[in-house]
Amino acid sequence: MNRYPIDDLTALVIDLAAAAGVRRDDAAILADALVDADVYGASTHGVSRLNIYLRRIQKGLIDPKAELLVESRRPAALVVDANNGLGQVQAVKTLRRLMPLARQYGIAAATIRRSQHFGTLSYYCNRAARENMVLLAMTNCEPAMSPEGGCEAFFGTNPIAASFPSGKGFPVKIDMATSVVARGNIIAANKAGRPIPDGWALDPEGRPTTDAAAALAGTVLTMAGHKGSALAMMVELFCGALAGAAMGSDVGSMYKHMDRAQNVGHYFCLIDVAAFMEPAEMQARTDSMIDRVKACRLRPGADEILVPGERAFRKAQNNRTHGVGIDEKTLEELAALCQEYGIPMTLEAIRIDE
């Protein structure tokens, strides 16, 4: 896999999104979110998703110039309609609206309806952490996972995330799907023609499978059995029921339903650390916990204990130095989009001297 400069990749994504009708400042938000996912090692939610977003714009399923519609029934509670705009763009704009409210009231929350797939939750959580805030974020997703005991896709993989500021150079980042594995990993395996591990998924008949295509036609397994199923339902209630978005199997598929909008729902709860204690004290307490966790006695075969977010931070450091890896399929999609929109394919792989 070749590596490419982050700035060049970002610029190309901006140009392509703008050519598809996205306002340039909004295209910059989209590009930042997508490339950030690649930088931190979440390539299943990175630039590889640009092609499907632009195809849905072309079909009128995403409004590239959608205005954010905001209603406030209480001072620190926002009811947001993404107006079928790009998920990353509308989510960042919602977070920007929440920040001054959280600083004023200590906590501010928003529900978002009529949105799309919007990448990694940690992108938004890390933005908040850089402001000495903690964002608890959730989203429902297109059907991919059955409730415990079932074999019919009803829930999405419905992730939950939060990031906590630290003095270690990276936030403590918890970002996890309620499935045993993010569905993007199965999509990536299917694109590459690779099998998936045992225990990830069931085929359409409810039988365990290692075939990625059968898994995509069937269901991803919940994490921790009935506990993952319960968490998925909790997310669905926040992001579907409370947000007024689609619920369960009514959520549109980004790839399968090229005839209707997704109507994905999100839930953000933003906490200003300063409302509870001085940010420096909170940071010191977080650092103390990190140190104590990492000092625990190692189990046999383990070299070190990593805290959530540390592995991604190390990947990001490497990628910022050596460039972001882009797979051949994504490169082909980018080249095709460039040709379609009359934009030069300016990406050049970074030369690494042996």
N, C-alpha and C positions, 0 to 999 in steps of 0.2 A: 504494500500500500504506500503510495507516494504521499509526501507531506507538502503542505502549501502554506504560504505566509498568511497569518490571521487577518492582517489589514487588507490584503488583496482579496481574500475570500469574502470578507465583510462588504467590501466595495462592490464586488460582483453581485452579491445577493441584493444589495440596495438597488443597483441598476436594473436587475431583472424584475424585482417587485414593483419598482416605479414604472417600468415599461408595461407591466400588467395593470396599471391604473392606480396603484397605491401611492398616496401622497408621500413625497420624499422623506419628510420627517417621520412619518409612520413606517416607511420602509426601513429607516435606520433602526427603529425599535425592533422590528421583526428580525432584521439581520443580526442585531446584537444578541437577541434571545437565541436564535438558531446557532450562531457560531459559538456562543457561550456554552451551549450544550456539548458541542464537539470538543471545545477546549477542556471541559471537565470530564470528558470520557463518556458522556451520554449520547453517543452518536446516533442512536436509534431515534432521538428526538431533536436532532440537529439539522444540518443543511440537507440531509437525505429527505426531509419532509417538504422542502420547498416546492418540489414538482407538483405534489398533490394539492397544495394550497393554491398554486397558480392555476392548475387545471380546474379547480372548483370556482375560482374567480371567473375564469373564462366561461363557465357554464351558468354563471349568475347565482351560484349557490353561496358565495361569500361576497359581501359588498366591500370593495376595497377602500371606499371613502365613507364608511358608516360613521355616523356621529354617536357618541356615547350618551345615552339617555339616563339621567340620574334623578331619582325621587328620594326624599329624606323624610321619613315619618317621625324620626327622633333625631336629635342633634348629632349623635355619633353612629347612626345606623343608615347605610345607604342601600337602596333597592335599585340595582343597576340593570339596564337593558343594553346588552352589547350590540343590539340592532343588526345582528348577523354580520358583524365585522370580524376582522382577524383576531383570533383569541389572544395572541401575545400583545398586540397593540392595545386592545381594550382592557386587558388585565393590568398592564403597566399604567394606563391612564387612571384606572380605578385605584390602584395603589397610591398614585400621586395625590388623588383626592382624599384618601384615608389618612395620609401622614399628618397634615396639620390638625385634623380632628383628633387623632391619637395623642398628639402633643398637648392639645387643649384639655381633653377629657380623660386621658390615660389609656383608654381602650376605644377602638372604633372597629366596626365590622361592616361587611358588605356581602350581599348576595348578588350574583351575576347570572342572568339568563340569556338565552338566544346567543350563545357564544359558540366557539369551535374548540377542537383540540388546540391546546395552547402551550405545548412543550413541557419542559420540566418545571415542577413546582418549586424546586430549589432555586431557580433563577429569580423568582420573586422574593423568596424567603431570604436569599443572600443580599438582595438589594436592601431589604429592610434591616438586616443585621448591620450593614455598613452605616446605617443611621442610628445605631444603638436602639433598635426596635426588634421585636420578635413577631414574626408573622406566622400564624397557624393557617395553613392553606389546604384546601381539599378541592377535588373536582370529580364529577362523574364522567363516564366515558362510554363509548359505544359498546354494546353488549359483547362480552367475551368470556364471562365466567358464570357458572351456574351456582345457585345456592347449594350449600352442603346437602348431599343426598340426591341432587338433581343432575341431569346431563344436558340441560338446555340453557344456552347462554341467556342470561337475564341482566346481571350486573356488569358494569365495566370493571376494569382492574382497579378503579377508584382509589387513587393514591392519597396519602396524607403526608404533610411535610411541615417542618419548622426549622429555623436556623437561629442559633444563639451566638451573640458576639463573644469573641475570646481575644486574648492577647497573644495567641500562638501563631498569628499570621493567617488563620483561616477560621471561619465560624464552625461551631459544632452543628452539622447539617444532618437532619433526619429526613429522608425523602424516600418513601417506600410505597409500592403498590400493595393492595390487600390481596393480590394473587401471589402465588409462590414465586412467580417471576414476571417482570414487566412483559406485556404482550409484544412490545417492540423488539424484544430479543427473538421471539418466534418469527416475526415478520422478517427480521434480518436473516435468520437461518433459512427461511423459505426462499428469500431472494438469492442466497448463496448456494442453495441446493444441499444444505447440511441437515443431518438429523438433529433432533433435540434430545436432551437427557431424559431418562425415565423420571417420572414423578412431576413433570411439568404440566401435562395436559391430557385430556380425553378426546377421543374421536367423536363424530356425531352420534355414535351408538352408545357412548358412555364407557368405552374401553380405553385403558391406558395406551398411549401411542408415543412413538419417537419420531413420527413423520410430521414435519412442520406444516405441510399443507393440510393434513388431516386434523392437526391441532387447531389451525385457523378456522377450519370448517366446524370444529367441535367447540370445546371449552377449555380455558386455562383453569388450573386447579387453584382453589383458595389457599392462602398461607394458613398454616396451623388449623386446618379443618374448619370446624364450626366457628372458631374465633375469627378467622379471616372473613368468613361469610357474614358474621355479625358486624364487623367493622365496615365491610362493603355496604351493608344496609344503612349503617349510620351515615356514611358519606352520601349515599343516595338520598337520604332524608334531608340532610343539610343542602345539598347541591341540586337536587331535583325537586323535592316537595317544598322546602322552605324558599328556594330561589324562584320557584314558578317555572322551572325549565322542564325539559322532557325527563321522564323517569324510566329506569330499567331498559327494557327492550324497545321503548319508544325513542331512545336516543339514536340519531342517525349515524350510520357508518360512514366514515370519511372516504373509504375506498369502495364499498359496495353500493352505497346509495348515492349515485351520481345524478339523482333526480329530486333530491330534497335536502333542506338544511339539516344540520346536526342538532341544533338547540341544546348544546351542552350547558351545564350549570356549574358554577364555581362558588366557593365560600371562602372569604378572607376574614380573619380576625387579627387585628394589628394591635400590639401592646407596646406602649412606650415604657422602656425600662425605667426612665427617670421618674415615672409616676409611683414606683415602688421602692426604689433605692437609687443611689448615685450610680450612673453607668460604670464608673471605674470600680466600684465595689462589686457590682454584679460580674464584671469581667474578671476580677481577681478571684471571686468565688468559683466561676466557671473554670478558670485556669487551674485552681487548686483541685477541682474534681478531675480534670484531665490528667494532672500529674499523679493523683492517687490511683486512678484507673490504670494508667500505663505502668504503675509500679507494682501492680498485682502479680503474684507468682504465675509464671508461664506454665501452660499445660505442655505435655511432651510433644515435641515436634514444632512448637510455635517459636518464632524468632522475636516477635514483639506484639504488643497489643495496640491496635489502631482504634482511634475514636471515630465516630461517624463524621464524615467529611474530610478526613485526613488523606485517605487514598485518592479521592478526587482532587484534592489540593496538590498532591504530588504530581498527578497526571497533568494538571493545568500548568504547573511550573515547567514540566518537560515540553509540553505543547507550545508554550509561549516562547521557548528557546528554539525548538526544532521545527515548529510548524504543526499544523493540524493534519492528521491522516484522513484522506477521503477515498472511499472505495470506488472501484471502477464503474459500478452501476450508477452511483450518484454523479460521477464525472460525466458519464454518457448523458444523463438527464440534464445536467447543467449545459453541456455543449449543445444539446438539442434545443433547449430554451433560448440560448444565445442566438442560434441560427434563426429560430422562429421570430425573435424580437429584433433581429438585426443588431445585436450587441457583440462586440469582440469578445472572444473567449480568452481573457487575459491571464488566466491562472497558469503559472509556471511552477513546476515542482522545485522544491529546495534541493540543491545539490549537497549531498553529504559525502565528504571525502573519506575514503576508507583509510 
